[in-house]
Structure formats: structure tokens, C-alpha cells
Amino acid sequence: MPKISIIIPVYNVEKYLDECLQSILVQDYKDYEIILVNDGSNDMSGEICDNYANKYSFIYTIHKKNGGLSDARNVGLNSSNGAYILFVDSDDKIFQDSLNKINQIIMEDPNVDVIFLEAVKLFADGTTVPLDDRYQKSKIFKKSHKEVLTHLATLNKFPGSACTKLVKRNLIVNNQLYFEKGLFSEDIDWTIRLLSKAIKYNYCEYSHYYYRQNRLGSITNTIEDKNVISLLNIIKKWSVNPKEKTCNGIQKEINMFMAYEYLVLLPNYSRLEKSSKRKLKQEIKKYSWLLSLSNVKKIKITRVLKSVFGIEITAKFLSIYLKHRFTNN
């Protein structure tokens, strides 16, 4: 039984899959298995998966009909054998020696449920930019559940990606923490459920993950009505207005996480067609109260902009700002 199961959903990534897998195979740490879930690719991705599985006894390929990222991850989870789960997207890659660094953190306390991992953005020209999550190990390791979530709620961004966490497999299986099939922004919903169930946490301060940016055809590079609606539904699902209902347990922190996701929602909403925006505007305005619950600097700035200019102009401004930032990178 390997210590770590690395689950890689694969869909039409023949250009990137070799680089992804090689970044794992060059690791000095070897106590892992790789589960490749070919989610109905119609390029050469499936053949690449089979070639690796035929060459390495610890690499397994599962071929299935296209069902989306969530379904592919769930299939991988059900086939995994490791004590810990690590998700890697097939168009991304990991840092050299990152598995050794992660194992060192595991050994600090093998009973930890979740280890937060560092990542950078990788652009087409090879340049990288840190995600700038600003974790503090002193506020995560050996801290209570409430203390950890309070710290996470003050970070520069909500750590909503499945790929920047090492998770105990038993925690996932025992609590049925599978990904909701057909849901966009599925990582956010999954992470909230994960943080609600996990008790013990740690943090690996070494760089682990490269997020490839602006890949043509990638989910994160495509904004459609369904993306915005899905994120809005997640916000509606997890938000509780403290003026309408008492917020018990960790709801205060969850509201703060949703405040960040509301910030993400606005520029995406701004990019929609006018007809789509008209349908969603009132629902989006209804949850603007979330901006008042966070003291994160960019959320506070957005709150001021919204109070002065309203939702439409604020959303447009954020969209222009993000476009300019990505262009400069």
C-alpha cells in the first residue's frame, strides 16, 4: 500500500501530459501510486496514459466516458489505495522534490487530516508568480479547528483548490467527501465540506504546484453563464446572513470565505452578455452583504467601490483590472 495516491484526471491534454507525469517521476520520493483517469479524451491523451501504465507498475490507467472533472476525480478516489490523497490536474505539474518536502510534513504528525500546500502561477513564457496565500504555520499546526479556519478566513484569498491540499484518504471516504458531478467551481464546494469535517491541519511552506495559466480551452479560461450561475449557487448554499439568522460554529468563517468568492464572481458576471446579466443581477445584488463581513484589503476596497458606484460599475472595474493584470504578467 503506497503512502500517497496521486489522482490525475485526463481530458484532451496531449500537449501537457508528459510534462505533468515527468514532474512526478523525477521525484526522489517514491512511495506513491499514480491513477490516471482518462475522461473520454478524443486526442492522444489516452494512448499516453496507457504507455506510462505499461512502463511503470505504480501507474494505473482508467478509461471512462466523459463525465467531467468531478466524476473523474471520484473514480480515481474509489480506485486509490494510499493513506493520503494528492490531486494533480493533467495540464499542471509539481516542483522538484516537493513530495519529499510533503513527506517531511506528514512525519511531523501523521494524524493530521489536511496539509496545505504552496503553489505558483505558470505563464506561457515560463515566468511564475506566487499565489501569495500567506499561510502562517504557527496559526495552523497544532491549532484548534476554529483557530485554523479563523486564520484561513484572513488570508489574501480563499484556498479553494483541491490541488493545493494533501488529504487523508479515510477522511474523504468516511465522510463521503466526493466531488459533486456536473458542478462548476466544484473545488470550492468540496473544500468547504472538507474544512467542515477535518480537525487537524498542517502546512508545507515549500513550493509544490505549478498552475498553468490561460491555457486555451481550459475550464478556468472559459467564462460562460453556467460558470457564474454555479459559483452563485455555491455562495447561496453556504452563506448565512447574520442579520437574518444566528451564525453558529464555523459559519462566520464560511461567510468570510464566501465574501472572497463573491469578489471572484463579480468580474466574471461583468463579462456575460447583457441578457444573461439582466437575469442574474438581482440575485447577485442580494448577496452583496457578504462584502461587509471580511477585512481582507481587496474585499474592503470592493465594498467601498460598490457603495459608491453600485454593482454594475464595480464588476466592470474589477474585470478591467484583472484583464490588465493578466496582460502585464
N, C-alpha and C positions, 0 to 999 in steps of 0.2 A: 504494500500500500504506500503510494507516494505521499509526501507531506503536503505538496501543493498541486492542485488541479488547475491548469491554465485553460480556460474556455475561450475559444475564438470563433465567433460567428463569421461566416464567409459568404459574401454575395458580390459577384462581379468585381473582384479586386485583383485581377491577374497582374496588374501593374505594380502592386504594392505587397502582395502576399509573401513573396520570397524574402523581402527586406524585413517584414514583420517576424517571420519564423527564424530567420538568421539571427535577429537580435536576441532571441531566446536561446538558440542553440549554442551561441558563443559564451554563454554564462558559465562561470566556473562551478556554480552551484548546480547540482544535477538531480536533486530529489524531487522531481516533478513529473507530471504527465501533461501532454497537450491533447486537448479534444477539439478537433476541427469540425464544425457543423456547417456543411455546405448547404446553404438555404436556397436551393434551386437555381444556382448560378447558370447563366447561359453563355459565359465566356470560358476561358481555360482554367478558372479557379478550381473546379472540381478535380481536374486532372493533376493540378499542382498539389492539392491535398493528398490525393492517392499516392503520388510519387514520394512525398515525405513519409506517409504512413508505411509504405513498403520498405523504406530505407531505415526507419527508426522504430524500434519496438515499443517505445513510450509515446508514440504519436498515433492517435486514432482518428479516423475519418468517419463521420456520419453524413450520409446523403439524404436529404429530405425535400419535399415540395416546399416552395416558397411560402413562408408564413410570417416573415418579418423578424426583426432583431429580437424582440421579447421571446417569441416562440423558439428561436434558435438557441438562445441562452438557456431557456428552460430545458430543452432537450439535452444540452450539454451538462447542465446540473444533474439531471437524472442519470446520466452515464458516468458521472465523476466518482472517483474513489479517494481523493485526497482529504486530509484533515482540514485543509484550508482551500478557499476558492479565490482565484485571481482571474478577472475578466480582462481580455485584451481585444480591442477591435482590429480587424484584419488590415486596415489601411494605416494603422499606427505602429509604433514599436516601443521597446523599452530600452533603458540605459544599460550600458555595460556594467556588470557586477551588481545590478540592482537586486537580484534575487538573493545574493549573499547578504546584502545590507538588510533586506527584509527578514531573512532568517535570523540575523543577529537580534532584531527587534522581537521576533517571536520568542527567542530564548530568554529575553528579559522577563516574560511572563506568558507561558504557553496557554494560559486560561483566558487570555484576552479575546474578546469577541470580534473586534474590528480594529484594524490598523490603518490609519490614514496615511496616504502616500502623496509624494510631491510630483508635479507634472510641469511641463513647459509646452508652449505652442510652437509648432514647427511649420515654417512657411516654405513655399516652393523654392525660394532661393537658398534654402539651407539655414537661414537665420532662426534663432529661437528667442522666445520671450517668456519669462516665468509667469505662471498663473497668478502668483502673488496671493496665495491663500492666507498667509500669515498665521499659520498654526503656531501655538506655543506648547511644547511638550510638557512644561510644568503645569499647564492647565488641562492636560488630557490624561497622562499616565498616572494611575493610582488615584484618580479623582472620581467622585461620585457621578452617577448618571446625569443628575441635574447640573452639576458643575461643568461637565463636558459640553452639554447642549447649550448652556449659557455662553460658554466660550465660543462655540461654533456660530452662535447667533450674532456675535460681534465681529466675525470675520469680514474681510473685504467682499467675499462672495459666498454663496451657499455651496458647500462641497457636494453637489448633487450627482456626480458621475460615478457609475459603478466601477469604472476602470481605475479609480484612484483609492481603492479600498481592498485590503486583504480581509476576507471574512471567514469565520469558522463555518465549515460546511454543516455541522449539526445545528447551528443557529438557524440557518436557512431552511433546512429540512424540517426541523421540529416545529418551526413557526410558519411553515408554508410561505416563505418569503420568495415566491416566484414572481416573475415579471408579468404584468397584465398584457395579454396578447391584444394587438391592434391599437394599443395606446401610444401616441406620440409623446415625447418627453417622459418616456417610461422610467428613466433613471431617477427622476425627481420623486415620483410617487414611490418607487421602490426604496429609495434612500430614506424617506420619511418613515416608512414602515420598518426599515432596518433600524433606524435610530430609536424608534419606539420600543423595540424588543431587546437590542443589545444593551449590556450593562457595563462591561469592562472594555476600555479603549487604550490604544497606544498610538504613537506617531513615529514614522520613519522620516527623518529630516533630509535624507539623501534623495536626489532626483531619481525618479523611477520611470516616468512615462512621457513619451512624445505624442502630443495631439497634432495630427496633420491638419492644417488649416486650409479652408477654401477649396477643398477638392471638388471638382465639378461632378455633380450627381450625388454627392453625399447628402445624408438626411439633414445635417446641420447647415448645409449651404443652400437649402431649398426652403423658402417660406411660402406656405400656402394656407388657405383658410383652415384646413384640418389641423395644422400645427398650432395655430393661435387658439383655436377652439379647444384643443386638447389641453394646452397649458392653462387656459382659463378654467377648464373643468377641474383640473388638479388644484388650482388656487381655491375654487369654490368648495371642493371636497374637504380641504384641510384647514380652511380659515374659520375662525370663530370670532365674531365682533364682540370685544369685551363690554361694549355699551349695551349689548342685547342679551349676553349670556356670560355667566361666570367661567373664566378660563382656569381649569384645574390641571394639576400635574404639569406636563411639559407643553401645554397649549400656548403659553406665552412665547416660548422659543419657536414653536412651529409657526406661529403667526409672523414672527420675525423672519423666518426662512421664506415664507410666502411673500413678505414685503420685497425681498430680493427678486423673487420670481416675477412679481408684478412689474418691477423695474425692467426685467428682461422682456416681458410681454409687450410693453408699450411701443418700442421701436418696431417690433415685428408687426404689431397691429397697424402701425403707420404705413407699412409697405403694401398693405392689402388694397384691392380695388375698392372704389368708393361704395359700390353696392354692398360689399361684404362688411365694410366699416360701419355702414348705417345699421346693419343687423346686430352688430356686436357692441356698438358704442355705449348703450345704456347699461349693459351687463358689466362692461369694463369700468365705467364710472362708478358703479355700485361698490366696487372693491377698492376704490382709491384710499379709503380709510387705513388700509394696510401701511401706507407710506408714513403715517404718523406714529407707527409703533417701533421704528428702528432708528438708531442713532448712527448707523453707518453713513459716512460722509456723502457718498453719491446718492443714497436714498434721501437724505435730508435735503440735498440740493434739488432733487427731483420734486420733493414735496413743496418746496418754495416755488419752483417753476410752475407746478400745477396750480398752486393757489393764485398765482399772478396771471398766467396765460391760459389755463384750462387744459383739459386732457389732450385735445387735438394738436395744439401747437407744441405742447411738451413732448408728445410722442414723436412729432415730426423733427423737433430739435434733437432728440436722442438718436433718431435714425440717421440724421446727417452727421452727428458727432461720431457714431460708430463707423459709418462708412469712411469718414475722413481718417479715423484712427487705423482702420484696417489697411487703407490705401498707403498710409505712411509706413506701416510695417512691411 
